[in-house]
Amino acid sequence: MKSRFSVRRFFQALRGGRWLWGLVLLGLLVEHPSARAGRAATLFPGAPARNPQRAQVCTPGVQVDRYFWQAVLVYMGAVPTPFAVDALTHWQQVVQSPRCWNPLRVGRRVVSHGSLRLSTQDYPDFFQGVRATAETLLLPAYDPLRRMLRQEDFDEAGLRRAVAHWFYGRGGVCDERCQDLVDTWNRLWQEHGISVLCPPLAYVTGAQVGATFYDEVFAQVDIPTTEFAVEALQAGAAQEGARACWNPWPLCG
């Protein structure tokens, strides 16, 4: 699934010819899913991507922070609103996973083209944990959960089925633990209401994007980043005054 908010999609819009500013754009690089997870993580201040050594240290799933969930949501193509991050963080505390970078005890192997295995496993770094968690949540059985995280609707019956499937597999029955989790999500849903498009610590408006954003833009087309180019793009974005998340100009695509 492609994220509506990815740097790659932003740059694809630029390739349409509206705001090239004299740049000769090369063909877009094909982005491997693991690279996409890494890029998603770098968009957030303090994410392990800024410290590769920290990213590779084993962090038990029960201890992953909110940056992990923000990266998971971006990988899934969802806006990491406070509600969505809170919902996943609570699930993390219910599971209490000791597995490295595996807060929901998923069994997806990221080193063999996404094949599934029955047992849970440790992941070697932040990015592979993000990818495995997100790709598992993208399975059809968890569609009610994804709709909830996107704040489209709260399908309690569908969520009970999804959580029961998660805990017990196909045909699982929602027991007390399952119902308690769904009830907590319902409470969070009522408390948060509809989150703003650009929640604190997750997204900034197009007019406020910093140099890191443009570093990612240039990386997509293998063009060296220069101070002049970054300053020119930032000046244009400030002039536009765009309010859309991660969209310095009124672009779509």
C-alpha positions in Angstrom: 0.0 0.0 0.0 1.4 3.4 -0.9 1.3 6.2 1.6 -0.5 9.4 0.6 2.1 11.3 2.7 5.4 9.7 1.4 8.2 11.8 0.0 8.2 9.6 -3.1 4.6 10.5 -3.9 5.4 14.2 -3.3 8.2 14.0 -5.8 6.1 12.1 -8.3 3.8 15.2 -8.2 6.8 17.4 -8.8 7.7 15.4 -11.9 4.4 16.5 -13.4 6.1 19.8 -14.4 4.5 22.4 -12.1 7.4 23.3 -9.9 10.6 21.9 -11.4 12.6 25.1 -10.9 15.1 24.1 -13.5 15.9 20.7 -11.8 16.5 17.9 -14.3 14.8 15.0 -12.6 16.2 11.5 -13.0 14.0 8.4 -12.9 12.7 7.5 -9.5 14.5 4.8 -7.7 12.4 1.7 -6.9 12.1 1.7 -3.1 12.4 -1.6 -1.3 9.9 -2.0 1.5 12.6 -2.1 4.2 13.9 1.2 2.8 10.4 2.7 3.0 10.2 1.7 6.7 13.5 3.4 7.3 12.4 6.5 5.5 9.2 6.6 7.4 11.1 6.5 10.7 13.5 9.3 9.7 10.6 11.7 9.4 10.1 11.9 13.2 12.4 13.7 15.6 14.3 11.3 17.8 13.5 8.2 15.8 16.3 5.5 15.8 17.1 6.3 12.2 19.1 9.2 13.5 21.3 6.9 15.5 22.0 3.6 13.6 23.6 2.0 16.6 20.5 2.6 18.8 18.3 1.3 16.0 20.1 -2.1 16.0 20.1 -2.6 19.8 17.5 -5.1 20.9 14.5 -3.3 22.4 11.9 -5.6 23.8 8.5 -5.1 22.1 6.9 -4.0 25.4 9.4 -1.1 25.5 9.2 0.3 22.0 8.2 4.0 22.0 5.7 6.1 20.1 8.1 6.7 17.3 7.9 3.0 16.4 4.1 3.2 16.1 4.3 6.5 14.1 6.6 4.7 11.6 4.3 1.7 11.5 1.3 3.8 10.7 3.2 5.8 8.0 4.3 2.4 6.4 0.6 1.4 6.4 -0.4 4.6 4.6 -2.2 6.0 7.7 -1.8 9.3 9.4 -0.2 8.7 12.8 -2.8 10.6 14.8 -2.6 10.7 18.6 -5.6 8.3 18.7 -4.0 5.7 16.4 -0.7 5.8 18.4 -2.5 5.6 21.7 -4.6 2.6 20.5 -1.5 0.7 19.3 0.4 1.6 22.5 -2.3 0.2 24.6 -2.3 -3.0 22.6 1.4 -3.2 23.1 1.0 -3.1 26.8 -1.7 -5.9 26.7 0.6 -8.2 24.7 3.7 -7.5 26.9 6.1 -8.9 24.2 9.7 -9.6 25.2 10.7 -10.1 21.5 13.2 -7.6 20.0 11.4 -4.9 18.0 8.2 -7.0 18.0 5.6 -5.4 20.2 2.7 -7.4 18.9 4.5 -10.8 18.7 4.1 -11.1 14.9 5.6 -14.0 13.0 6.3 -12.3 9.7 9.7 -13.0 8.2 11.0 -9.9 6.5 14.1 -11.6 5.0 12.1 -14.0 2.8 9.8 -11.8 0.8 7.2 -11.4 3.6 6.4 -15.1 4.1 4.6 -16.0 7.3 5.6 -18.4 10.0 3.6 -19.6 12.9 5.9 -18.6 15.8 6.9 -15.1 16.9 10.5 -14.0 16.4 13.0 -11.3 17.2 13.9 -8.7 14.6 17.4 -7.4 14.2 16.6 -3.7 14.1 13.9 -1.0 14.4 13.2 -0.9 10.6 12.6 -4.6 10.2 10.3 -4.6 13.3 8.3 -1.7 11.8 8.0 -3.5 8.4 7.0 -6.8 9.9 4.4 -5.2 12.2 2.9 -3.0 9.5 2.7 -5.7 6.8 0.9 -8.0 9.3 -1.6 -5.3 10.1 -2.2 -4.9 6.3 -3.6 -8.5 6.0 -7.3 -8.7 5.1 -8.3 -10.0 8.5 -7.4 -6.7 10.1 -9.4 -4.4 7.9 -11.7 -3.3 10.8 -8.6 -2.4 12.8 -7.2 -0.3 9.9 -10.5 1.6 9.5 -10.4 2.3 13.2 -6.8 3.6 13.1 -7.7 5.8 10.2 -10.7 7.0 12.2 -13.2 6.1 9.5 -15.5 4.0 11.7 -15.6 2.0 14.9 -17.0 -1.5 13.9 -17.1 -3.2 17.3 -18.1 -6.6 16.0 -15.5 -6.4 13.3 -12.8 -5.4 15.8 -13.8 -8.3 18.1 -13.3 -10.7 15.2 -10.0 -9.1 14.2 -8.6 -9.2 17.7 -9.8 -12.8 18.3 -8.1 -13.7 15.0 -4.9 -12.0 16.2 -4.8 -13.8 19.6 -6.2 -17.2 18.6 -6.0 -17.6 14.8 -8.8 -18.3 12.3 -12.1 -19.0 14.0 -10.9 -17.7 17.4 -13.6 -16.4 19.9 -13.3 -13.0 21.5 -12.8 -13.7 25.2 -12.5 -11.3 28.2 -9.0 -10.2 27.3 -10.1 -9.5 23.7 -13.3 -7.6 24.8 -11.3 -5.5 27.3 -9.0 -4.4 24.5 -11.9 -3.4 22.2 -13.6 -1.6 25.1 -10.4 0.4 25.7 -10.2 1.3 22.1 -13.9 2.4 22.2 -13.1 4.7 25.2 -10.1 6.2 23.4 -12.3 6.7 20.3 -14.8 8.7 22.4 -12.1 10.7 24.2 -10.1 11.7 21.1 -12.9 12.4 18.7 -11.6 13.2 15.2 -8.0 14.2 15.4 -6.6 17.1 13.5 -4.9 16.4 10.2 -1.5 17.4 11.5 -1.2 16.2 15.1 1.7 17.4 17.3 5.0 15.4 17.0 3.7 13.6 13.9 3.3 15.9 10.9 4.1 19.5 10.1 2.5 21.7 7.4 4.1 22.1 4.0 5.3 25.6 4.8 7.2 24.3 7.9 9.1 21.3 6.5 12.8 21.3 7.3 16.0 20.4 5.5 15.6 16.7 6.3 12.4 16.5 4.2 14.3 17.9 1.2 17.3 15.5 1.8 14.8 12.7 1.4 13.4 14.3 -1.8 16.8 14.5 -3.4 17.7 11.0 -2.3 14.7 9.7 -4.2 16.3 10.8 -7.5 19.9 10.3 -6.5 20.8 14.0 -6.7 23.3 15.3 -4.2 21.8 17.7 -1.6 23.3 21.2 -1.7 22.6 24.1 0.7 21.5 26.3 -2.1 19.0 23.8 -3.4 17.5 23.2 0.0 17.3 26.9 0.8 15.6 27.6 -2.6 13.0 24.9 -2.0 12.3 26.1 1.5 11.9 29.7 0.3 9.3 28.5 -2.3 7.4 26.5 0.3 7.3 29.5 2.7 6.0 31.7 -0.1 3.3 29.2 -0.9 2.3 29.0 2.8 0.9 25.5 2.3 -1.1 24.0 5.2 -1.4 20.4 4.0 0.7 17.9 5.9 4.1 17.3 4.3 3.1 19.1 1.1 5.1 22.3 0.6 3.1 23.2 -2.5 -0.5 22.5 -3.4 0.4 19.2 -5.2 -1.5 16.0 -5.5 -0.4 12.6 -6.7 
